[in-house]
Structure formats: C-alpha cells, structure tokens
C-alpha cells in the first residue's frame, strides 16, 4: 500500500505541474498585453514586455555645446554640461558611432588633436582644449544608459481622450445593450410556445431553429444590407440592432426552449386549471423560473455583440465617429502598426468589459454552454 | 450624450413595444373569443389554436427575414451577374473552381478544419482531466477559459505581441522571436512564412476555443459513472489506461458535439485572418475572400454570393446532423 501512496503523490505532483504549465501558457499572451499597456513607447520598442520589471538599456547620443558655450578657465577653454535626463544612469559612453561604448564613466578621451573629453557617472561632461574651440555643431557623445522600470498610466489617459476610443466605447455600448435585451424578450415568448403549447408544426419549427443555429451569417450580409436600404433603414444603429437580434434569435430560442421544457409540469398545469391565461402563466411562472437560462443567453449575446467586427463593419458606417471598438482596433493595427502603446492600451480597454462580465457571470456562461453546445459562434 | 438617450430610448421603445405586442394581441384574442359565456368551450379551443402564433410571430418574422430569406437571396444572387441584372447560370461557381485564390482559400479552410478542432479538443480534454484533479482546478479552468471572452480582433493584437519581428541585430520584442534567438536561432517574420503562417493564425483560434472544449468535456468526464472507473482500477488499469480506454470512449458523443461546434466556428473564421494578415502570404480563407469580393474595390455580388453559398454548403452536413440529434432528443 505504501508504494501505491507514494506513486499517487508523485503523480499528483506531475498533475499539478502540468496543469500549472498549461494555465501559464494560456495566460501569458493576455498578460503580455496587460503589462505592455502600462509601458511607454520607448520601453515597448526597446525591450520585450517580460523584461519590463528589470532596468532596460538604451543607446543614443547628445551633442556638446559649441564655441559659444565655451568659457575660459586659466589657460584652458572649457565646455560643460550633462548627457543624462531624468532618472537615467550612465553605463558607458563613446565618441564615435562605430564604438559607442568605448569608455567607462569617469574616463577621459582625447579627440580631435588636443581636446580632452571626460564624462562622469553622474552624466556631467567636461570638454577642454588649450586652443579656442572652432565648431559650429557640438561634438557627439554616444551614451549607453540604463532606465529603471517605470509604470505609466499615461497611455490610458491619451487613448481615452485624444484617440477617440471614448467615443468608440460609447458606440459599442449603444450597439450592445439593445442588441442583447431585445432578442431575449422575443425569444422568451417563442420558446414558451415551443415548449408548452400544442399546435401543428411545433416539431418542424423546433427543428428549423436547430438548423438555423449554424447558418453562417456571412450569407446574410449582402441580402440584408440591400433589404435595409430598401426599407429605408440604411446603415445605422437601428439596422445593426435588428441584425444582431436576428442572428442571436436561434440560440436564444433554442436555449430557452430547452430550459423551459424542463420546468415542472404540475406547476403549469395547475395554474391552467386555476384559470390563469397563458400570458399570466408566462409572466408569473415561466419568466421568473427561467432566470438562469435568460442570464446565460444574455451573456452569450453580450459577449458576441461586443466582440463582433464583421456585422459592425457591414451594418454601421466606417467613419471615425461611427466605429465600434473592434473597428478602431482594426484600424490601429493597420495604420498605426508602430504605435504599440496605443494599440496595447486600446486593446486592453476593449477586452476589459467582456473580461469583467466573464469573470462575474462565469457560472451562467458555463451553464448555457452545457445546455446549448450546438451553436457555433 | 445624445447617443445615450438614443440607446436608452430604443431599449425602452423596443422592450415596451415587444411587451405591448404580446400583451395587446393576447388581450384582443381574449376579447374576440372570451373564455366564458355560452360558447366558452368553443372559444377557448379557437383561441388556443391562434395564441401560439401570437407568441411565435415576432420570432418567426425575424428568423425568416434575417436568416431564411438571405440564404435564398444569396442563392439567387450567386446565379446572377455582379450587379444581379443578368442570369449567368453556374458560371460564378465554375469561375470559383478555376480561381487560384478560391482554391487557396478552400485548401486553407480544410487545413483549419483539420487542425483547429483537433488541437482544441485535444488540449481541452487534457485541461479538463488535469484541472479536475487538483485543488486550484477552478481557478485554472477560469484562466484557460478566459480567452473565450476576448474578441478575435483583441486576440489578434495580443498575438501580435508574440509574433512581432525585429531585425537580427535588434532586441526582439516579440516573445516567440526572443525565445528563438535565445535558443540560438534566427528571428523569423512568422506571419509571412508560407505555409507555416497558417498554423500561427490557427494557434490563435485554438487558444480561444480550448476553454470551450475544456468546459464541456470536463462536465462530461464528471458525468461518467464511478463504478466503471473503479472496476477498471481494481482490474489493475493504469491511470493512462483508465483515461484512454474507459473515460474517453464514454464521452465520445460529447467529443463529437465539441468537435462539430468548433468546426462551425472554423468554417466562419474571418476576423483573425482579416486583422492579422488580411489573406496575404497564402493565408486566405473563404469568409475573408467573400468579404473581399463583396466590399472591396468594385463589388461583385454574384461571385461573393457564390462563395457564401459554398460556406453554406459546407455547414449543411453539420446542420442536418444537429437536426437529427435534436429530433432524437425531442422524442
């Protein structure tokens, strides 16, 4: 028995480690975005986000002052100044582009026949010459500096105010909330009819709903855009609300019907016997009891509409004022490929809301998935 | 701010309108066929014949207008010229069969169909099995499940930080290239690396879908009767054997459901390709190709619709399978 126990504990270690690695692998990409959104542009461009908690090295050059800045000190002409800004620390310096880190801080280099250049660890430099300086541009000093890790929220301020993401956020909200609420109502009534009313064609309709679950919405784009134009709806919020309602309905009806069928028959029958109308039964008994299923679908639809790019691109205009957040992100990826800090921060803002909803309502999401796992996104 | 009022107003009008329809139509029905008086029995019977259609009306209208009609209209358009003015028979389809980009898209879609459902289900099964056996399993599950809540576009940005390329002399800021250079390799421009770039795009979808597979499969694994597992252990089966020979065969039905569900997601994959490569460098897929024909340059609705119908055709077997299964359950 002892042997078995030992085997089991080593196995459980292996399971723990394997699970940890798997979770790590799945978390790292999102973590990278999160960390990047708090780094400034130079940091993102000069080192990977995983190095953001250690100091990063940067190289660059500064020019010394020119003859105008020179003063006389005894028999020497002297130019003084500093090569550092902010909280940088000097690691090495040099005078030529070929060897930008030739000297250590505190060393003295001889340049241009008779000039002595000293750069100290605190960044101050001293250029001396026996003869007067004659130069229109300052001498170049190449520096290798170390910048301590910094965390900044400046990206968020900039993105939310200047980059128009605040507007996109509002647009996304405007699209998402009605497009989540309206299908729920329509579907709830339909689901009740399919689950608890007797009428010819019920089985056929239920089968049709299951079939419509998987219709690729790409098929609908052009016909619907044409239809909207003919009806005078055109491109705009009304159109996208209607479209999302239509696309979300099969899943809504399917989920709710499956849930309502499982409700206790006696409750509904006895209400009928007591003379309650179907409308009263629906409102007083079915709706409250179906809350978990309603919540499941609400989360699905919310996530789906919030994260959608295709329907928004087609049914809303593509001007700056009309873009939803996924549209802005797409534009940023195309046109501002270099502005990493804007991209990372915008992306994180756009996924923050779904993530909050996800973590807060995970229970209902899982329940819904288990009930309706034939829907294909 | 006007936007807020517009949205709030629409919700109120929409919700109120729906309620008004259901309540009002039921009230009218009861007024025409009152469930009392001398004809009460007759009236109730008649009202009960009509009422389901009042409840179903709006849903049928929406389903018909937004899903059924478009399929028929697309079919019609796919048989017509670019602006729908001339009947051209199947020439849009024969064009597609000979078009190089279409063939590339079909091939890539098939590749996606093989790889993504397989890997997602595989990782999902492993994740389910692992997280069910540890104390912090629920937290682990949440974290693996999390990408599900992230948009494809957001995922595209996230993975850009992993695939980013910098010249061999510069510091790599993409995680993958950093690892590769650390191990002594040369940095690669992953997204233009034909044909492997397809796999780098697929990984993004696998990353998103594994959580879904895990959640469903984990529930199925927990539903397996204890006795079968205990019996196998008593017979001396190793944990691996228990998993492969006892557990997996019992959840085959669920695996099939997960597989087909992911298959449908894969068939429609659009956003990931759209934002990461836009179909360049041999990564075109059907949904993106269709978008190109419908909305880029001079739109050709005939060809676009033909591609859409091919997509529709590809999901049809799954649709039929789902309906058959659902009807089995209904009985």
Interface residues (C-beta under 8 A of the other chain):
Chain A: X11 X12 X15 X16 X18 X19 X20 X22 X23 X26 X27 X28 X29 X30 X32 X33 X36 X44 X45 X46 X47 X48 X49 X50 X170 X171 X173 X174 X177 X178 X181 X182 X185 X186 X187 X189 X190 X192 X193 X194 X197 X198 X199 X202 X203 X205 X206 X207 X208 X209 X210 X211 X212 X213 X214 X215 X216 X217 X218 X219 X220 X221 X222 X223 X224 X226 X227 X237 X238 X241 X242 X243 X245 X246 X247 X249 X250 X253 X277 X278 X279 X282 X303 X306 X307 X308 X309 X310 X313 X314 X326 X329 X330 X333 X343 X344 X347 X350 X351 X354 X355 X357 X358 X359 X362 X366 X369 X370 X373 X374 X375 X376 X377
Chain B: X3 X4 X6 X7 X10 X11 X14 X15 X18 X19 X22 X23 X26 X30 X35 X48 X49 X51 X52 X53 X55 X56 X58 X59 X60 X62 X63 X65 X66 X67 X68 X69 X70 X71 X73 X74 X77 X123 X126 X127 X130 X131 X133 X134 X137 X140 X142 X143 X144 X145 X146 X147 X148 X149 X150 X151 X152 X153 X154 X156 X157 X158 X159 X160 X161 X162 X171 X172 X173 X174 X175 X178 X207 X210 X211 X212 X215 X216 X219 X239 X257 X258 X260 X261 X262 X263 X264 X265 X267 X268 X270 X271 X274 X275 X287 X290 X291 X294 X295 X301 X304 X305 X308 X309 X311 X312 X315 X318 X319 X320 X322 X323 X325 X326 X327 X330
